[in-house]
Amino acid sequence: MHVIERKPKVFRGGIPFMVEAAVAYGGKAGAASNEGEVMRFANRVPLLFDAGACAITEAVKTVEWSRYGLKDFEKMPVTILVNFVSVYVPYTGAGKLAIAAEDEIVAEIRMALMDAARGVGSYLSGLKRAEDKEKRKQIFLKYIPEVAEALHDVTGKPKAGLEAQLRKIAEKRTVGLEEEDAAAEGALEKIEEAEEEETEEEG
């Protein structure tokens, strides 16, 4: 889970508000329906109905989740939690079931969600790198006995020693590829952060 608490903002020319957001992945996240779940709150009070008319739902729809490794968000074990904090909550009706989708509010919730999603995306990227590393390693290891046998026939060196050397090479090679992937992922994250900061400044 990655949790974000944004700095206070204002809407309607001067009413202060703040957004708290969290994105949870794995475990029992989204377990209630085996799908992505959005939990909405206003001043820590759950909003259980009229989700379609809520600013939180509107903001969730505007986020490009695939950028954070959540391409199939609706089918993944993901839970999104958003809490809107303000002395005045612009509800859509007297029933206080949903928050009005005002531009300043939707934009701020969207930024909070992207901040939280970036942390989850980094975690998912790490899992994928570990999985890819293991796959590469297994491919190398699969052919080591055959390569060692061929080298033994050519050089006359002990097969056991050749296999040991080849295993060391395989380990170093997979670690090197993992570091390259991590560096590329880090560069991409910096680009995304810069783009989001630019979007926030424009807003």
N, CA, C and O of each residue as an XYZ file, in Angstrom:
812
protein
N       0.846     -1.198      0.000
C       0.000      0.000      0.000
C       0.879      1.245      0.000
O       1.907      1.300      0.675
N       0.453      2.242     -0.770
C       1.158      3.521     -0.778
C       0.152      4.609     -0.417
O      -0.908      4.716     -1.035
N       0.492      5.418      0.592
C      -0.429      6.432      1.113
C       0.108      7.832      0.840
O       1.303      8.088      0.985
N      -0.784      8.731      0.446
C      -0.413     10.112      0.133
C      -1.341     11.079      0.870
O      -2.552     10.870      0.936
N      -0.754     12.130      1.417
C      -1.535     13.221      2.004
C      -1.105     14.508      1.313
O       0.016     14.979      1.510
N      -1.985     15.070      0.513
C      -1.661     16.256     -0.272
C      -1.720     17.528      0.587
O      -2.353     17.560      1.643
N      -1.041     18.571      0.099
C      -1.108     19.866      0.773
C      -2.503     20.469      0.577
O      -3.157     20.199     -0.430
N      -2.953     21.271      1.520
C      -4.285     21.884      1.401
C      -4.422     22.744      0.146
O      -3.480     23.419     -0.268
N      -5.604     22.704     -0.444
C      -5.943     23.518     -1.608
C      -7.251     24.241     -1.306
O      -7.827     24.076     -0.231
N      -7.711     25.039     -2.259
C      -8.989     25.726     -2.076
C      -9.869     25.524     -3.299
O      -9.372     25.315     -4.405
N     -11.175     25.588     -3.094
C     -12.118     25.553     -4.210
C     -13.170     26.635     -3.984
O     -13.315     27.157     -2.878
N     -13.890     26.959     -5.032
C     -14.891     28.038     -4.983
C     -14.308     29.351     -4.472
O     -14.971     30.125     -3.781
N     -13.047     29.577     -4.833
C     -12.430     30.860     -4.524
C     -11.840     31.021     -3.142
O     -11.225     32.052     -2.868
N     -11.997     30.049     -2.256
C     -11.404     30.223     -0.935
C     -11.748     29.186      0.111
O     -11.294     29.301      1.250
N     -12.531     28.180     -0.229
C     -12.868     27.135      0.743
C     -11.736     26.109      0.775
O     -11.467     25.469     -0.241
N     -11.065     25.938      1.918
C      -9.939     25.003      1.987
C     -10.387     23.538      2.011
O     -11.440     23.196      2.549
N      -9.560     22.698      1.418
C      -9.804     21.256      1.477
C      -8.487     20.521      1.311
O      -7.496     21.097      0.860
N      -8.481     19.271      1.670
C      -7.289     18.439      1.545
C      -7.705     17.040      1.116
O      -8.800     16.576      1.433
N      -6.821     16.382      0.395
C      -7.109     15.033     -0.092
C      -6.094     14.041      0.465
O      -4.885     14.269      0.407
N      -6.600     12.951      0.997
C      -5.773     11.817      1.419
C      -6.114     10.650      0.500
O      -7.287     10.380      0.239
N      -5.098      9.967      0.016
C      -5.350      8.856     -0.916
C      -4.392      7.703     -0.649
O      -3.269      7.896     -0.183
N      -4.862      6.512     -0.955
C      -4.030      5.318     -0.817
C      -4.392      4.333     -1.918
O      -5.551      4.214     -2.316
N      -3.374      3.632     -2.400
C      -3.588      2.571     -3.379
C      -2.960      1.307     -2.812
O      -1.760      1.268     -2.542
N      -3.773      0.278     -2.634
C      -3.297     -0.995     -2.082
C      -3.344     -2.064     -3.162
O      -4.295     -2.139     -3.940
N      -2.295     -2.897     -3.198
C      -2.235     -3.960     -4.202
C      -1.871     -5.277     -3.535
O      -1.061     -5.322     -2.609
N      -2.496     -6.364     -4.033
C      -2.149     -7.696     -3.556
C      -2.875     -8.057     -2.275
O      -3.705     -7.297     -1.776
N      -2.546     -9.238     -1.746
C      -3.206     -9.699     -0.535
C      -4.700     -9.794     -0.739
O      -5.167    -10.441     -1.677
N      -5.458     -9.144      0.147
C      -6.913     -9.177      0.044
C      -7.477     -7.887     -0.535
O      -8.678     -7.633     -0.440
N      -6.613     -7.074     -1.136
C      -7.085     -5.838     -1.756
C      -8.073     -6.177     -2.860
O      -7.788     -7.009     -3.722
N      -9.220     -5.541     -2.834
C     -10.241     -5.807     -3.839
C     -10.892     -7.167     -3.693
O     -11.572     -7.626     -4.611
N     -10.697     -7.827     -2.548
C     -11.164     -9.206     -2.388
C     -12.677     -9.342     -2.340
O     -13.216    -10.409     -2.632
N     -13.361     -8.274     -1.977
C     -14.813     -8.366     -1.842
C     -15.477     -8.782     -3.143
O     -16.479     -9.498     -3.126
N     -14.932     -8.343     -4.267
C     -15.534     -8.665     -5.557
C     -14.535     -9.241     -6.546
O     -14.864     -9.454     -7.713
N     -13.298     -9.496     -6.077
C     -12.233     -9.987     -6.950
C     -11.953     -9.016     -8.088
O     -11.483     -9.419     -9.153
N     -12.238     -7.758     -7.866
C     -12.003     -6.725     -8.866
C     -11.458     -5.488     -8.165
O     -11.419     -5.414     -6.936
N     -11.034     -4.507     -8.983
C     -10.590     -3.250     -8.415
C     -11.721     -2.602     -7.632
O     -12.874     -2.628     -8.063
N     -11.396     -2.023     -6.489
C     -12.414     -1.440     -5.616
C     -12.051     -0.003     -5.264
O     -10.885      0.303     -5.016
N     -13.040      0.870     -5.242
C     -12.838      2.268     -4.866
C     -13.633      2.545     -3.591
O     -14.851      2.368     -3.555
N     -12.930      2.982     -2.550
C     -13.578      3.300     -1.273
C     -13.524      4.812     -1.078
O     -12.443      5.402     -1.043
N     -14.692      5.435     -0.953
C     -14.802      6.892     -0.889
C     -15.160      7.352      0.528
O     -15.982      6.742      1.212
N     -14.518      8.444      0.944
C     -14.786      9.002      2.270
C     -14.829     10.530      2.200
O     -14.145     11.147      1.383
N     -15.640     11.122      3.066
C     -15.670     12.574      3.244
C     -15.517     12.832      4.734
O     -16.393     12.479      5.524
N     -14.397     13.451      5.122
C     -14.090     13.644      6.550
C     -14.151     12.322      7.314
O     -14.676     12.245      8.425
N     -13.599     11.293      6.687
C     -13.491      9.935      7.246
C     -14.828      9.197      7.334
O     -14.884      8.094      7.878
N     -15.887      9.777      6.816
C     -17.196      9.108      6.810
C     -17.381      8.404      5.464
O     -17.263      9.053      4.424
N     -17.665      7.101      5.447
C     -17.810      6.369      4.180
C     -18.964      6.896      3.329
O     -20.036      7.225      3.837
N     -18.719      6.967      2.034
C     -19.765      7.319      1.067
C     -20.123      6.025      0.343
O     -19.347      5.541     -0.482
N     -21.270      5.471      0.641
C     -21.597      4.117      0.194
C     -22.450      4.049     -1.070
O     -22.548      2.991     -1.692
N     -23.064      5.158     -1.454
C     -23.960      5.117     -2.613
C     -23.658      6.265     -3.581
O     -22.852      7.150     -3.294
N     -24.331      6.221     -4.740
C     -24.182      7.256     -5.769
C     -22.731      7.454     -6.199
O     -22.292      8.584     -6.412
N     -21.995      6.366     -6.326
C     -20.586      6.456     -6.711
C     -20.403      7.123     -8.069
O     -19.448      7.872     -8.275
N     -21.314      6.850     -8.989
C     -21.173      7.385    -10.340
C     -21.237      8.890    -10.416
O     -20.736      9.481    -11.373
N     -21.849      9.531     -9.419
C     -21.994     10.987     -9.430
C     -20.935     11.686     -8.584
O     -21.009     12.897     -8.376
N     -19.954     10.937     -8.096
C     -18.984     11.471     -7.138
C     -17.695     11.959     -7.803
O     -17.235     11.386     -8.791
N     -17.125     13.021     -7.246
C     -15.863     13.569     -7.745
C     -14.739     12.543     -7.649
O     -13.844     12.516     -8.494
N     -14.785     11.708     -6.630
C     -13.740     10.696     -6.456
C     -13.768      9.696     -7.604
O     -12.727      9.374     -8.177
N     -14.953      9.208     -7.938
C     -15.091      8.267     -9.053
C     -14.655      8.917    -10.355
O     -13.990      8.287    -11.177
N     -15.027     10.169    -10.544
C     -14.650     10.899    -11.756
C     -13.130     11.011    -11.868
O     -12.570     10.845    -12.952
N     -12.468     11.291    -10.752
C     -11.012     11.402    -10.747
C     -10.345     10.066    -11.049
O      -9.358     10.011    -11.782
N     -10.884      8.991    -10.484
C     -10.335      7.649    -10.736
C     -10.362      7.334    -12.228
O      -9.425      6.737    -12.759
N     -11.427      7.734    -12.895
C     -11.575      7.460    -14.327
C     -10.556      8.219    -15.172
O     -10.222      7.780    -16.272
N     -10.061      9.347    -14.674
C      -9.141     10.165    -15.468
C      -7.691      9.701    -15.378
O      -6.855     10.144    -16.167
N      -7.381      8.827    -14.443
C      -6.001      8.363    -14.270
C      -5.680      7.258    -15.274
O      -6.467      6.331    -15.467
N      -4.525      7.368    -15.905
C      -4.073      6.342    -16.849
C      -3.343      5.255    -16.050
O      -2.118      5.280    -15.925
N      -4.100      4.320    -15.522
C      -3.563      3.324    -14.594
C      -2.505      2.417    -15.210
O      -1.648      1.892    -14.499
N      -2.557      2.231    -16.516
C      -1.579      1.355    -17.172
C      -0.154      1.884    -17.009
O       0.799      1.108    -17.069
N       0.002      3.186    -16.805
C       1.332      3.770    -16.609
C       1.974      3.282    -15.317
O       3.189      3.377    -15.146
N       1.160      2.764    -14.418
C       1.660      2.338    -13.112
C       1.574      0.823    -12.925
O       1.567      0.324    -11.799
N       1.509      0.101    -14.043
C       1.467     -1.351    -13.971
C       0.112     -1.916    -13.626
O       0.001     -3.091    -13.275
N      -0.936     -1.090    -13.719
C      -2.297     -1.525    -13.376
C      -3.180     -1.460    -14.612
O      -4.232     -0.821    -14.612
N      -2.736     -2.128    -15.656
C      -3.428     -2.069    -16.949
C      -4.859     -2.570    -16.860
O      -5.773     -1.945    -17.396
N      -5.058     -3.700    -16.184
C      -6.402     -4.273    -16.027
C      -6.913     -3.977    -14.621
O      -7.230     -4.886    -13.855
N      -6.987     -2.701    -14.303
C      -7.347     -2.266    -12.948
C      -8.613     -2.938    -12.434
O      -8.663     -3.368    -11.282
N      -9.638     -3.031    -13.281
C     -10.923     -3.567    -12.830
C     -10.866     -5.061    -12.516
O     -11.766     -5.590    -11.864
N      -9.807     -5.749    -12.978
C      -9.701     -7.189    -12.751
C      -8.527     -7.542    -11.837
O      -8.200     -8.717    -11.673
N      -7.896     -6.533    -11.247
C      -6.716     -6.782    -10.419
C      -7.040     -6.611     -8.932
O      -8.008     -5.933     -8.585
N      -6.236     -7.221     -8.050
C      -6.462     -7.083     -6.601
C      -6.004     -5.711     -6.110
O      -4.981     -5.587     -5.435
N      -6.776     -4.689     -6.459
C      -6.410     -3.310     -6.135
C      -7.549     -2.630     -5.379
O      -8.719     -2.778     -5.732
N      -7.195     -1.895     -4.350
C      -8.179     -1.083     -3.639
C      -7.682      0.355     -3.580
O      -6.542      0.617     -3.195
N      -8.550      1.277     -3.967
C      -8.241      2.701     -3.918
C      -9.064      3.328     -2.801
O     -10.274      3.117     -2.713
N      -8.401      4.096     -1.954
C      -9.091      4.793     -0.867
C      -8.832      6.289     -1.008
O      -7.687      6.719     -1.147
N      -9.891      7.069     -0.972
C      -9.759      8.528     -1.054
C     -10.611      9.161      0.037
O     -11.789      8.840      0.194
N      -9.993     10.067      0.788
C     -10.712     10.805      1.827
C     -10.636     12.295      1.520
O      -9.547     12.862      1.421
N     -11.798     12.926      1.371
C     -11.891     14.367      1.121
C     -12.113     15.059      2.460
O     -13.087     14.777      3.158
N     -11.204     15.967      2.814
C     -11.267     16.629      4.117
C     -11.541     18.120      3.925
O     -10.800     18.805      3.220
N     -12.604     18.620      4.553
C     -12.931     20.042      4.448
C     -13.984     20.420      5.489
O     -14.779     19.586      5.922
N     -13.970     21.693      5.877
C     -15.009     22.182      6.790
C     -16.345     22.267      6.058
O     -17.409     22.293      6.676
N     -16.266     22.310      4.721
C     -17.490     22.324      3.912
C     -17.330     21.316      2.781
O     -16.494     21.495      1.896
N     -18.115     20.284      2.812
C     -18.078     19.261      1.760
C     -19.216     19.540      0.775
O     -20.382     19.545      1.171
N     -18.897     19.770     -0.493
C     -19.944     20.064     -1.482
C     -20.649     18.787     -1.952
O     -20.366     18.274     -3.035
N     -21.546     18.295     -1.145
C     -22.277     17.081     -1.505
C     -23.201     17.362     -2.690
O     -23.605     18.500     -2.926
N     -23.521     16.309     -3.419
C     -24.409     16.465     -4.577
C     -25.867     16.604     -4.171
O     -26.691     17.051     -4.970
N     -26.199     16.226     -2.932
C     -27.583     16.316     -2.478
C     -27.682     16.274     -0.971
O     -26.675     16.123     -0.279
N     -28.881     16.405     -0.468
C     -29.111     16.427      0.978
C     -28.754     15.108      1.647
O     -28.484     15.071      2.848
N     -28.752     14.027      0.877
C     -28.434     12.721      1.440
C     -26.968     12.536      1.763
O     -26.600     11.568      2.429
N     -26.118     13.452      1.301
C     -24.670     13.395      1.553
C     -24.074     12.051      1.130
O     -23.377     11.395      1.903
N     -24.361     11.658     -0.112
C     -23.910     10.359     -0.623
C     -22.738     10.462     -1.582
O     -22.043      9.475     -1.819
N     -22.510     11.655     -2.141
C     -21.436     11.824     -3.118
C     -20.941     13.263     -3.090
O     -21.666     14.176     -2.696
N     -19.691     13.449     -3.517
C     -19.073     14.774     -3.554
C     -19.217     15.354     -4.955
O     -18.965     14.667     -5.945
N     -19.616     16.605     -5.037
C     -19.797     17.252     -6.338
C     -18.485     17.267     -7.118
O     -17.421     17.545     -6.566
N     -18.580     16.964     -8.402
C     -17.388     16.866     -9.254
C     -16.955     18.238     -9.754
O     -17.007     18.519    -10.951
N     -16.529     19.086     -8.828
C     -16.027     20.403     -9.206
C     -14.595     20.275     -9.714
O     -13.836     19.426     -9.245
N     -14.234     21.117    -10.668
C     -12.947     20.973    -11.358
C     -11.754     20.939    -10.411
O     -10.885     20.078    -10.547
N     -11.699     21.869     -9.448
C     -10.554     21.926     -8.536
C     -10.447     20.654     -7.697
O      -9.350     20.173     -7.415
N     -11.587     20.125     -7.307
C     -11.602     18.923     -6.468
C     -11.176     17.693     -7.263
O     -10.346     16.910     -6.802
N     -11.740     17.524     -8.448
C     -11.389     16.376     -9.288
C      -9.908     16.406     -9.632
O      -9.240     15.374     -9.585
N      -9.389     17.584     -9.977
C      -7.978     17.706    -10.343
C      -7.065     17.340     -9.182
O      -6.058     16.661     -9.383
N      -7.397     17.776     -7.974
C      -6.561     17.490     -6.811
C      -6.620     16.008     -6.429
O      -5.601     15.423     -6.061
N      -7.786     15.409     -6.514
C      -7.903     13.974     -6.236
C      -7.095     13.184     -7.260
O      -6.435     12.203     -6.920
N      -7.152     13.615     -8.503
C      -6.392     12.945     -9.565
C      -4.893     12.987     -9.266
O      -4.207     11.976     -9.418
N      -4.377     14.148     -8.840
C      -2.957     14.261     -8.519
C      -2.588     13.350     -7.349
O      -1.528     12.724     -7.358
N      -3.460     13.277     -6.344
C      -3.201     12.411     -5.191
C      -3.153     10.946     -5.610
O      -2.299     10.187     -5.151
N      -4.066     10.560     -6.476
C      -4.101      9.175     -6.951
C      -2.853      8.831     -7.751
O      -2.309      7.735     -7.618
N      -2.399      9.766     -8.579
C      -1.195      9.507     -9.371
C       0.033      9.392     -8.477
O       0.908      8.565     -8.732
N       0.106     10.218     -7.426
C       1.215     10.114     -6.473
C       1.234      8.743     -5.806
O       2.280      8.101     -5.712
N       0.074      8.306     -5.348
C      -0.015      7.009     -4.673
C       0.248      5.863     -5.641
O       0.918      4.889     -5.296
N      -0.280      5.985     -6.852
C      -0.108      4.926     -7.850
C       1.350      4.773     -8.253
O       1.789      3.671     -8.583
N       2.110      5.871     -8.228
C       3.518      5.789     -8.591
C       4.277      4.881     -7.630
O       5.146      4.114     -8.046
N       3.942      4.972     -6.339
C       4.596      4.111     -5.360
C       4.273      2.649     -5.585
O       5.153      1.794     -5.484
N       3.014      2.353     -5.890
C       2.612      0.974     -6.177
C       3.256      0.497     -7.472
O       3.668     -0.658     -7.583
N       3.341      1.403     -8.457
C       3.966      1.040     -9.727
C       5.420      0.642     -9.555
O       5.892     -0.288    -10.209
N       6.137      1.340     -8.676
C       7.539      1.000     -8.404
C       7.644     -0.392     -7.788
O       8.544     -1.163     -8.120
N       6.724     -0.700     -6.895
C       6.696     -2.024     -6.256
C       6.446     -3.116     -7.290
O       7.122     -4.146     -7.290
N       5.472     -2.889     -8.173
C       5.151     -3.879     -9.200
C       6.302     -4.051    -10.179
O       6.565     -5.159    -10.646
N       6.991     -2.949    -10.492
C       8.143     -3.036    -11.392
C       9.243     -3.883    -10.769
O       9.914     -4.653    -11.456
N       9.422     -3.733     -9.455
C      10.415     -4.537     -8.755
C      10.083     -6.019     -8.806
O      10.968     -6.855     -8.985
N       8.806     -6.341     -8.649
C       8.386     -7.743     -8.739
C       8.654     -8.309    -10.127
O       9.112     -9.442    -10.272
N       8.362     -7.503    -11.148
C       8.559     -7.965    -12.522
C      10.041     -8.152    -12.821
O      10.424     -9.110    -13.493
N      10.878     -7.239    -12.323
C      12.319     -7.376    -12.546
C      12.847     -8.656    -11.908
O      13.669     -9.356    -12.499
N      12.373     -8.960    -10.703
C      12.815    -10.177    -10.020
C      12.379    -11.419    -10.794
O      13.127    -12.391    -10.903
N      11.159    -11.373    -11.328
C      10.653    -12.502    -12.109
C      11.448    -12.679    -13.400
O      11.798    -13.798    -13.775
N      11.729    -11.560    -14.077
C      12.505    -11.621    -15.321
C      13.924    -12.121    -15.063
O      14.480    -12.881    -15.855
N      14.501    -11.682    -13.942
C      15.854    -12.118    -13.599
C      15.899    -13.633    -13.425
O      16.812    -14.294    -13.921
N      14.918    -14.174    -12.723
C      14.884    -15.613    -12.481
C      14.706    -16.386    -13.784
O      15.318    -17.437    -13.975
N      13.863    -15.863    -14.685
C      13.657    -16.523    -15.978
C      14.948    -16.553    -16.791
O      15.304    -17.578    -17.371
N      15.647    -15.411    -16.827
C      16.910    -15.346    -17.567
C      17.931    -16.318    -16.988
O      18.637    -17.018    -17.714
N      17.986    -16.339    -15.664
C      18.939    -17.221    -14.994
C      18.656    -18.680    -15.325
O      19.578    -19.449    -15.593
N      17.385    -19.059    -15.307
C      17.019    -20.444    -15.596
C      17.348    -20.833    -17.036
O      17.720    -21.974    -17.313
N      17.205    -19.867    -17.949
C      17.562    -20.144    -19.351
C      19.051    -20.430    -19.466
O      19.453    -21.383    -20.132
N      19.880    -19.597    -18.810
C      21.325    -19.822    -18.825
C      21.668    -21.177    -18.205
O      22.443    -21.954    -18.765
N      21.079    -21.443    -17.045
C      21.403    -22.674    -16.325
C      20.994    -23.923    -17.102
O      21.637    -24.968    -16.998
N      19.931    -23.807    -17.870
C      19.420    -24.952    -18.622
C      20.461    -25.507    -19.590
O      20.557    -26.719    -19.785
N      21.233    -24.616    -20.190
C      22.176    -25.043    -21.231
C      23.618    -25.176    -20.742
O      24.501    -25.547    -21.514
N      23.859    -24.877    -19.471
C      25.222    -24.964    -18.949
C      25.828    -26.367    -19.074
O      26.978    -26.479    -19.500
N      25.106    -27.444    -18.721
C      25.711    -28.784    -18.853
C      26.161    -29.095    -20.281
O      27.233    -29.663    -20.488
N      25.334    -28.718    -21.271
C      25.693    -28.985    -22.664
C      26.906    -28.167    -23.092
O      27.800    -28.676    -23.767
N      26.930    -26.894    -22.696
C      28.059    -26.032    -23.056
C      29.334    -26.526    -22.374
O      30.400    -26.563    -22.988
N      29.217    -26.905    -21.103
C      30.380    -27.400    -20.368
C      30.918    -28.681    -21.001
O      32.131    -28.882    -21.075
N      30.008    -29.545    -21.456
C      30.415    -30.785    -22.123
C      31.189    -30.483    -23.395
O      32.219    -31.100    -23.670
N      30.679    -29.516    -24.178
C      31.348    -29.154    -25.430
C      32.723    -28.548    -25.162
O      33.689    -28.857    -25.858
N      32.808    -27.681    -24.147
C      34.095    -27.072    -23.807
C      35.081    -28.113    -23.288
O      36.280    -28.035    -23.558
N      34.569    -29.080    -22.547
C      35.414    -30.167    -22.048
C      36.022    -30.951    -23.214
O      37.203    -31.299    -23.192
N      35.200    -31.223    -24.229
C      35.684    -31.971    -25.389
C      36.759    -31.198    -26.146
O      37.692    -31.786    -26.692
N      36.615    -29.853    -26.174
C      37.565    -29.024    -26.930
C      38.838    -28.747    -26.138
O      39.942    -28.836    -26.675
N      38.679    -28.408    -24.853
C      39.830    -27.980    -24.052
C      40.428    -29.077    -23.190
O      41.594    -28.999    -22.804
N      39.640    -30.096    -22.885
C      40.119    -31.149    -22.011
C      40.058    -30.794    -20.539
O      40.487    -31.579    -19.693
N      39.524    -29.610    -20.217
C      39.420    -29.194    -18.814
C      38.281    -29.946    -18.126
O      37.335    -30.373    -18.788
N      38.362    -30.114    -16.799
C      37.319    -30.842    -16.065
C      35.940    -30.203    -16.262
O      35.782    -28.985    -16.176
N      34.970    -31.040    -16.523
C      33.615    -30.546    -16.774
C      33.042    -29.825    -15.559
O      32.367    -28.807    -15.707
N      33.303    -30.344    -14.352
C      32.765    -29.736    -13.134
C      33.257    -28.299    -12.971
O      32.487    -27.407    -12.614
N      34.534    -28.086    -13.234
C      35.099    -26.742    -13.115
C      34.510    -25.791    -14.143
O      34.244    -24.626    -13.848
N      34.309    -26.301    -15.354
C      33.715    -25.478    -16.413
C      32.281    -25.081    -16.058
O      31.869    -23.942    -16.279
N      31.535    -26.026    -15.511
C      30.152    -25.731    -15.118
C      30.112    -24.657    -14.033
O      29.262    -23.767    -14.068
N      31.031    -24.740    -13.072
C      31.075    -23.757    -11.989
C      31.359    -22.356    -12.536
O      30.745    -21.376    -12.113
N      32.292    -22.279    -13.475
C      32.620    -20.982    -14.071
C      31.438    -20.420    -14.859
O      31.146    -19.226    -14.797
N      30.769    -21.291    -15.594
C      29.616    -20.853    -16.383
C      28.473    -20.381    -15.490
O      27.759    -19.442    -15.841
N      28.297    -21.025    -14.341
C      27.249    -20.595    -13.410
C      27.548    -19.193    -12.859
O      26.642    -18.375    -12.699
N      28.828    -18.928    -12.571
C      29.206    -17.599    -12.092
C      28.929    -16.539    -13.160
O      28.450    -15.446    -12.859
N      29.239    -16.885    -14.408
C      28.986    -15.957    -15.516
C      27.492    -15.687    -15.652
O      27.074    -14.547    -15.860
N      26.692    -16.744    -15.533
C      25.238    -16.598    -15.652
C      24.695    -15.686    -14.560
O      23.829    -14.849    -14.817
N      25.206    -15.849    -13.336
C      24.750    -15.027    -12.211
C      25.095    -13.554    -12.436
O      24.259    -12.675    -12.227
N      26.331    -13.293    -12.862
C      26.757    -11.911    -13.104
C      25.948    -11.277    -14.230
O      25.574    -10.106    -14.162
N      25.686    -12.070    -15.266
C      24.962    -11.540    -16.423
C      23.527    -11.156    -16.061
O      23.045    -10.097    -16.463
N      22.856    -12.007    -15.311
C      21.468    -11.705    -14.946
C      21.395    -10.514    -13.998
O      20.464     -9.714    -14.085
N      22.367    -10.384    -13.092
C      22.399     -9.229    -12.188
C      22.623     -7.949    -12.976
O      22.002     -6.924    -12.691
N      23.513     -8.003    -13.970
C      23.779     -6.836    -14.801
C      22.554     -6.381    -15.558
O      22.285     -5.183    -15.646
N      21.809     -7.321    -16.105
C      20.587     -6.977    -16.835
C      19.547     -6.375    -15.901
O      18.822     -5.455    -16.280
N      19.475     -6.899    -14.670
C      18.517     -6.372    -13.702
C      18.848     -4.921    -13.363
O      17.948     -4.088    -13.250
N      20.139     -4.614    -13.199
C      20.544     -3.245    -12.889
C      20.213     -2.299    -14.036
O      19.801     -1.161    -13.807
N      20.392     -2.769    -15.275
C      20.048     -1.947    -16.436
C      18.551     -1.664    -16.466
O      18.132     -0.540    -16.744
N      17.747     -2.682    -16.181
C      16.289     -2.508    -16.158
C      15.877     -1.520    -15.063
O      15.009     -0.673    -15.274
N      16.508     -1.641    -13.892
C      16.173     -0.755    -12.777
C      16.512      0.692    -13.115
O      15.756      1.606    -12.785
N      17.656      0.898    -13.777
C      18.058      2.252    -14.162
C      17.077      2.850    -15.158
O      16.708      4.020    -15.059
N      16.656      2.030    -16.124
C      15.692      2.500    -17.123
C      14.357      2.833    -16.469
O      13.719      3.826    -16.819
N      13.937      2.000    -15.519
C      12.676      2.234    -14.815
C      12.747      3.520    -14.001
O      11.785      4.286    -13.950
N      13.892      3.751    -13.364
C      14.057      4.971    -12.583
C      13.997      6.220    -13.443
O      13.411      7.228    -13.049
N      14.609      6.148    -14.623
C      14.573      7.287    -15.546
C      13.151      7.569    -16.002
O      12.745      8.726    -16.108
N      12.392      6.509    -16.271
C      11.002      6.668    -16.702
C      10.159      7.300    -15.600
O       9.313      8.150    -15.877
N      10.382      6.893    -14.362
C       9.630      7.456    -13.239
C       9.898      8.952    -13.095
O       8.986      9.726    -12.806
N      11.159      9.356    -13.298
C      11.497     10.776    -13.198
C      10.787     11.583    -14.279
O      10.320     12.694    -14.031
N      10.711     11.015    -15.481
C      10.014     11.687    -16.577
C       8.538     11.849    -16.235
O       7.961     12.915    -16.446
N       7.923     10.779    -15.701
C       6.508     10.826    -15.339
C       6.253     11.843    -14.228
O       5.255     12.563    -14.259
N       7.162     11.901    -13.242
C       7.006     12.869    -12.159
C       7.066     14.293    -12.699
O       6.290     15.157    -12.290
N       8.002     14.530    -13.630
C       8.129     15.865    -14.220
C       6.869     16.240    -14.989
O       6.409     17.380    -14.922
N       6.311     15.274    -15.720
C       5.088     15.533    -16.481
C       3.924     15.867    -15.550
O       3.138     16.770    -15.834
N       3.815     15.139    -14.440
C       2.726     15.374    -13.499
C       2.879     16.718    -12.790
O       1.889     17.408    -12.547
N       4.122     17.091    -12.458
C       4.359     18.388    -11.829
C       3.996     19.520    -12.783
O       3.432     20.536    -12.376
N       4.329     19.329    -14.064
C       3.989     20.337    -15.068
C       2.477     20.469    -15.200
O       1.948     21.573    -15.321
N       1.784     19.324    -15.174
C       0.320     19.342    -15.259
C      -0.287     20.060    -14.062
O      -1.241     20.825    -14.207
N       0.274     19.810    -12.867
C      -0.238     20.441    -11.649
C      -0.030     21.953    -11.698
O      -0.911     22.713    -11.295
N       1.131     22.392    -12.189
C       1.408     23.826    -12.272
C       0.461     24.509    -13.253
O       0.012     25.631    -13.018
N       0.163     23.823    -14.351
C      -0.750     24.387    -15.341
C      -2.153     24.513    -14.775
O      -2.891     25.445    -15.094
N      -2.517     23.514    -13.894
C      -3.843     23.555    -13.289
C      -3.968     24.691    -12.292
O      -5.025     24.869    -11.688
